[in-house]
């Protein structure tokens, strides 16, 4: 196919027709337009693929956002669980274990899940990898903390099963009957020793009563010392009640039990005297928990009314402190 085109001839001063081949026309007209269209097409393709997602990409993003939201909610729930466990740990150490005179769980064991090496990141270079690794680490911590707490509760449960035995072993009565008691001597605490003439911790209470007055075991237990002793106690009976409790009964005129003997609360174990470092008949009585002396009057709740208990505390606080060991 030929296309007619006219060109002006200056020599003849006329327009003369000339023939233009199709190939030449194609090269001059179509090729530039084709190249321009191709470049623009490539540009539009990359722009479209970069800013406009395909249906599959859109669905994948929706799923990833849903997973991220669920992981964030799970993290919030775990944070709340950690706070709840902290409250349970406080009750466990400061309430339940205090009741049963059991040492609290060591802090090093409590914090086993928070210290030491941290599990290396499992997921990297994937969507939501940071929050996913954080969730896994929190799960590790919670599993360790709950394991420690579960073991602690198992221990408390075993103690609860022995509650009846514990109740009978606690030194819960006054070792001298109120009717036989003349007055309270030295109370628990630091005082000026009347014989040694030095300031010294008085690790028990002195209960004044006539010589020969009966002395009662304050709780169930096993006698582990009965007889003379050093340190100014004179004739003394020591009873192991279990659960960390021991009681001392000093300055006896007569001991009525023997080492290894099982005694019940209220059994007569000796008679009031004035042996050892003592100036008059009285009973020096001590309560110890895990070897540490504590104020015995805090345990007189078995055989006293509330009023009698408060009267005893008041009398003990006003007791003279210059007479007895």
Backbone torsions as a table, in degrees:
resi	resn	phi	psi	omega
1	UNK	NA	132.7	179.8
2	UNK	-115.6	145.6	179.3
3	UNK	-113.1	131.3	-178.6
4	UNK	-84.4	135.9	178.3
5	UNK	-141.9	139.4	-175.9
6	UNK	-107.0	140.3	-179.8
7	UNK	-128.8	137.4	-179.5
8	UNK	-76.6	129.2	178.2
9	UNK	-103.6	112.2	-176.4
10	UNK	-68.8	-22.4	-179.7
11	UNK	-75.0	-41.9	-179.4
12	UNK	-94.6	-8.8	-177.9
13	UNK	54.4	40.1	178.2
14	UNK	-138.6	160.3	174.5
15	UNK	-87.7	126.9	-179.2
16	UNK	-115.1	138.2	-179.7
17	UNK	-76.2	139.6	174.9
18	UNK	-131.2	151.0	-179.1
19	UNK	-94.8	135.4	178.0
20	UNK	-116.3	123.8	-179.5
21	UNK	-72.6	151.4	-177.4
22	UNK	-64.3	-38.7	-178.7
23	UNK	-61.3	-41.4	178.7
24	UNK	-67.0	-38.8	177.0
25	UNK	-64.4	-38.3	-178.8
26	UNK	-64.2	-44.1	-178.8
27	UNK	-65.7	-37.8	-177.3
28	UNK	-79.2	-28.0	-172.6
29	UNK	-110.9	-50.1	-169.6
30	UNK	-79.0	-42.3	-174.8
31	UNK	-59.9	-46.6	179.0
32	UNK	-61.1	-40.3	179.4
33	UNK	-65.9	-36.6	-179.8
34	UNK	-66.4	-44.0	179.7
35	UNK	-63.3	-41.6	178.3
36	UNK	-61.6	-44.2	-180.0
37	UNK	-64.7	-36.4	-180.0
38	UNK	-66.5	-44.6	179.7
39	UNK	-62.4	-45.5	179.1
40	UNK	-63.7	-36.3	178.8
41	UNK	-64.2	-42.5	178.5
42	UNK	-63.4	-42.6	178.7
43	UNK	-60.6	-47.3	-179.6
44	UNK	-64.2	-34.8	-179.3
45	UNK	-64.0	-49.3	-179.8
46	UNK	-66.2	-37.8	177.4
47	UNK	-63.5	-42.2	-179.2
48	UNK	-65.5	-44.7	-178.0
49	UNK	-69.0	-26.3	-177.9
50	UNK	-82.7	-38.8	-173.5
51	UNK	-104.9	-18.2	-180.0
52	UNK	-118.5	114.5	-175.7
53	UNK	-79.7	150.9	174.9
54	UNK	-77.3	164.2	177.4
55	UNK	-55.8	-38.0	179.4
56	UNK	-67.3	-42.9	178.3
57	UNK	-64.6	-40.4	179.5
58	UNK	-62.0	-42.0	179.1
59	UNK	-65.7	-40.3	179.1
60	UNK	-64.4	-42.7	177.7
61	UNK	-62.6	-39.3	178.8
62	UNK	-62.0	-42.9	179.3
63	UNK	-66.2	-41.0	179.1
64	UNK	-63.4	-41.9	177.8
65	UNK	-64.6	-37.3	177.9
66	UNK	-65.6	-42.5	178.4
67	UNK	-63.6	-43.2	179.5
68	UNK	-60.8	-42.8	179.3
69	UNK	-62.4	-42.9	-179.8
70	UNK	-66.4	-38.2	177.6
71	UNK	-65.2	-39.5	178.0
72	UNK	-65.0	-41.3	176.6
73	UNK	-63.3	-41.0	178.6
74	UNK	-63.5	-40.3	177.1
75	UNK	-62.4	-41.5	177.6
76	UNK	-63.1	-40.1	178.4
77	UNK	-64.8	-39.4	179.7
78	UNK	-68.6	-36.9	176.0
79	UNK	-61.5	-41.3	178.3
80	UNK	-65.5	-39.3	179.0
81	UNK	-64.2	-39.2	177.5
82	UNK	-61.0	-43.1	178.6
83	UNK	-64.7	-39.8	178.4
84	UNK	-64.5	-41.6	178.0
85	UNK	-63.4	-34.8	178.1
86	UNK	-62.5	-39.9	177.0
87	UNK	-64.3	-44.0	179.2
88	UNK	-62.9	-38.7	178.2
89	UNK	-64.4	-40.0	178.3
90	UNK	-62.5	-46.4	178.9
91	UNK	-63.4	-39.7	-179.1
92	UNK	-61.1	-50.6	-175.5
93	UNK	-75.1	-43.0	-170.3
94	UNK	-96.5	-10.0	179.9
95	UNK	-120.5	-67.5	-174.2
96	UNK	-61.8	-47.8	-177.5
97	UNK	-71.8	-29.4	175.6
98	UNK	-64.9	-40.3	179.5
99	UNK	-60.1	-42.2	-176.0
100	UNK	-93.9	10.7	177.9
101	UNK	54.0	43.3	179.7
102	UNK	-111.1	133.9	-179.0
103	UNK	-59.0	145.2	177.3
104	UNK	-65.0	159.9	176.6
105	UNK	-64.5	130.1	-178.3
106	UNK	-56.3	142.1	-179.9
107	UNK	-60.3	-34.1	179.4
108	UNK	-61.9	-34.5	178.2
109	UNK	-77.8	-38.9	178.4
110	UNK	-59.2	-39.6	-173.7
111	UNK	-95.6	18.1	-178.2
112	UNK	-58.9	-32.7	-178.0
113	UNK	-80.4	-11.1	-175.1
114	UNK	-104.7	-17.7	-176.4
115	UNK	-107.0	-172.6	176.8
116	UNK	73.2	-161.3	-178.1
117	UNK	-73.8	147.0	179.0
118	UNK	-102.2	138.1	179.1
119	UNK	-56.8	131.2	179.6
120	UNK	-63.1	155.6	-179.4
121	UNK	-62.4	129.1	-178.1
122	UNK	-85.2	-42.2	-174.5
123	UNK	-107.5	129.6	176.6
124	UNK	-137.7	152.7	176.0
125	UNK	57.7	33.9	172.9
126	UNK	-130.8	165.9	-179.3
127	UNK	-62.4	132.8	176.2
128	UNK	62.8	29.8	-177.0
129	UNK	-65.5	-36.6	-178.2
130	UNK	-63.6	-50.3	-178.2
131	UNK	-68.9	-30.3	178.2
132	UNK	-68.6	-44.3	177.6
133	UNK	-65.6	-37.9	177.8
134	UNK	-63.2	-40.3	178.3
135	UNK	-63.4	-41.5	180.0
136	UNK	-64.4	-41.5	179.0
137	UNK	-64.8	-41.7	178.0
138	UNK	-64.4	-36.8	177.6
139	UNK	-63.0	-40.6	176.8
140	UNK	-60.6	-46.4	-179.2
141	UNK	-61.2	-48.1	-178.1
142	UNK	-61.6	-40.7	-179.0
143	UNK	-63.3	-38.9	179.3
144	UNK	-70.5	-43.7	-179.9
145	UNK	-63.0	-43.0	-179.1
146	UNK	-68.3	-31.9	176.5
147	UNK	-65.1	-44.7	178.2
148	UNK	-62.0	-44.1	-179.4
149	UNK	-66.1	-38.2	178.2
150	UNK	-62.8	-43.0	177.9
151	UNK	-63.6	-38.6	178.7
152	UNK	-64.2	-43.5	179.5
153	UNK	-65.9	-33.1	175.5
154	UNK	-62.4	-38.5	177.7
155	UNK	-66.6	-43.8	178.2
156	UNK	-62.7	-39.3	179.7
157	UNK	-61.0	-40.7	177.4
158	UNK	-63.2	-36.8	177.5
159	UNK	-67.9	-38.5	179.4
160	UNK	-62.1	-37.6	-179.9
161	UNK	-63.6	-24.5	179.3
162	UNK	-99.8	19.2	-176.2
163	UNK	-59.0	-43.2	-178.7
164	UNK	-61.8	-41.6	178.7
165	UNK	-66.7	-41.0	178.8
166	UNK	-61.7	-43.7	-178.1
167	UNK	-60.2	-35.7	-178.8
168	UNK	-79.7	-21.3	-177.7
169	UNK	-87.9	-28.5	-179.0
170	UNK	-60.2	132.8	179.0
171	UNK	-71.1	86.0	-167.1
172	UNK	-106.0	3.7	177.2
173	UNK	-122.7	159.8	175.4
174	UNK	-76.8	131.3	-173.8
175	UNK	-71.9	-9.4	173.1
176	UNK	-123.7	131.0	-177.8
177	UNK	-61.1	146.6	-179.7
178	UNK	-58.4	-36.7	-178.7
179	UNK	-66.7	-26.1	-179.1
180	UNK	-92.1	-12.1	-174.6
181	UNK	-77.6	126.0	177.8
182	UNK	-81.6	-49.0	177.3
183	UNK	-171.8	175.1	175.7
184	UNK	-93.2	134.4	174.6
185	UNK	-93.7	-130.8	-177.5
186	UNK	-66.6	141.3	178.6
187	UNK	-95.5	178.0	-179.2
188	UNK	-73.9	133.8	177.5
189	UNK	133.9	-178.8	179.9
190	UNK	-71.9	138.9	176.9
191	UNK	-154.2	164.2	177.8
192	UNK	-82.8	116.6	-175.1
193	UNK	-67.9	127.4	-174.2
194	UNK	-70.4	-22.4	-178.0
195	UNK	-103.0	-46.9	-178.7
196	UNK	-76.7	-18.3	178.2
197	UNK	60.6	38.9	175.5
198	UNK	-136.5	158.3	173.1
199	UNK	-76.4	130.3	-174.0
200	UNK	-149.2	149.0	176.9
201	UNK	-72.4	124.4	174.7
202	UNK	-92.6	106.6	-168.5
203	UNK	-86.6	12.0	177.5
204	UNK	-152.1	-157.7	175.1
205	UNK	-126.8	152.6	177.3
206	UNK	-106.4	125.2	-179.8
207	UNK	-112.9	113.6	-175.8
208	UNK	-83.5	130.0	179.0
209	UNK	-157.3	157.9	-179.9
210	UNK	-61.2	151.5	176.0
211	UNK	-56.8	135.9	179.2
212	UNK	91.8	-2.9	177.2
213	UNK	-64.3	141.7	-178.3
214	UNK	-69.5	141.3	176.4
215	UNK	-114.9	131.1	-174.1
216	UNK	-109.7	146.1	173.4
217	UNK	-66.8	133.3	-175.4
218	UNK	-80.9	-14.1	179.1
219	UNK	-166.8	167.2	177.5
220	UNK	-63.8	145.3	177.5
221	UNK	175.3	-168.5	-179.8
222	UNK	-123.3	129.2	178.7
223	UNK	-70.4	125.1	177.7
224	UNK	-114.7	-2.7	170.3
225	UNK	-154.8	135.3	178.1
226	UNK	-150.9	111.2	-179.6
227	UNK	142.5	-159.6	-178.3
228	UNK	-69.3	154.6	179.5
229	UNK	-148.3	165.4	175.3
230	UNK	-93.6	175.3	176.1
231	UNK	86.0	11.8	175.4
232	UNK	89.1	1.4	-178.3
233	UNK	-77.2	-19.2	-176.1
234	UNK	68.5	-142.9	175.5
235	UNK	-76.1	128.1	-172.6
236	UNK	-140.2	149.2	172.2
237	UNK	-118.5	132.4	177.1
238	UNK	-120.9	130.4	-176.8
239	UNK	-121.3	132.1	174.0
240	UNK	-96.6	114.9	-176.9
241	UNK	-93.5	-5.1	-174.9
242	UNK	81.5	172.7	179.4
243	UNK	58.0	23.4	178.7
244	UNK	88.8	-2.3	-176.8
245	UNK	-92.9	134.2	168.3
246	UNK	-136.4	152.9	177.0
247	UNK	-131.6	145.5	178.3
248	UNK	-118.4	138.5	178.7
249	UNK	-129.5	105.8	-169.2
250	UNK	-112.6	166.3	177.3
251	UNK	68.6	26.1	-178.9
252	UNK	-66.2	147.9	171.6
253	UNK	-84.2	-27.8	179.7
254	UNK	-150.7	136.2	177.3
255	UNK	-100.6	130.4	-174.9
256	UNK	-112.4	9.5	177.8
257	UNK	-129.8	171.9	-178.7
258	UNK	-129.5	157.0	177.5
259	UNK	-58.5	139.5	-179.1
260	UNK	88.1	-7.1	-177.9
261	UNK	-77.7	135.4	174.0
262	UNK	-82.7	131.8	178.3
263	UNK	-125.1	154.7	176.4
264	UNK	-108.4	156.9	176.4
265	UNK	-57.5	127.7	-180.0
266	UNK	97.1	-8.9	175.8
267	UNK	-68.4	141.9	176.5
268	UNK	-77.2	124.5	-176.5
269	UNK	-114.3	-9.7	179.7
270	UNK	176.7	-175.3	-178.1
271	UNK	-126.3	146.3	-179.4
272	UNK	-62.1	139.5	176.9
273	UNK	-148.9	-157.4	-178.8
274	UNK	-144.8	39.7	-179.2
275	UNK	-82.3	160.5	-178.6
276	UNK	77.5	-154.3	178.7
277	UNK	-78.3	84.9	-177.5
278	UNK	-147.4	146.1	-178.9
279	UNK	-107.8	-11.4	-179.4
280	UNK	-160.5	159.5	-179.0
281	UNK	-60.5	128.1	176.3
282	UNK	-170.4	167.5	175.1
283	UNK	-110.2	123.5	169.9
284	UNK	-92.0	118.4	-172.2
285	UNK	-121.6	130.1	179.8
286	UNK	-125.5	147.2	169.6
287	UNK	-122.2	131.3	179.0
288	UNK	-126.9	141.3	176.0
289	UNK	-118.8	117.1	-176.2
290	UNK	52.7	39.4	176.5
291	UNK	84.7	-6.1	-177.7
292	UNK	-100.5	123.8	179.4
293	UNK	-64.2	138.6	175.2
294	UNK	-129.8	164.1	-177.5
295	UNK	-69.8	116.7	-176.5
296	UNK	-63.1	-27.5	-174.9
297	UNK	-67.0	-15.7	177.2
298	UNK	-72.9	-6.6	-176.7
299	UNK	-111.6	2.3	-179.1
300	UNK	-85.1	74.1	-179.0
301	UNK	-122.6	-5.5	-175.0
302	UNK	-81.0	-40.0	-171.6
303	UNK	-120.3	18.0	180.0
304	UNK	-123.3	142.9	170.7
305	UNK	-76.0	168.4	179.2
306	UNK	-58.6	-42.9	-178.7
307	UNK	-65.3	-42.9	178.7
308	UNK	-62.8	-37.8	-179.9
309	UNK	-64.8	-47.0	179.2
310	UNK	-66.3	-36.8	176.4
311	UNK	-63.1	-39.0	179.9
312	UNK	-65.3	-42.9	179.2
313	UNK	-62.2	-42.8	-180.0
314	UNK	-64.7	-43.3	179.4
315	UNK	-64.6	-37.7	-179.7
316	UNK	-66.5	-38.3	-179.0
317	UNK	-69.1	-24.4	-179.3
318	UNK	-97.6	2.1	-174.4
319	UNK	-65.5	145.9	175.6
320	UNK	-70.4	142.9	-174.0
321	UNK	-116.7	20.9	-175.7
322	UNK	-119.7	16.5	-174.5
323	UNK	-109.2	-47.0	-167.0
324	UNK	-116.4	162.4	171.8
325	UNK	-70.7	NA	NA
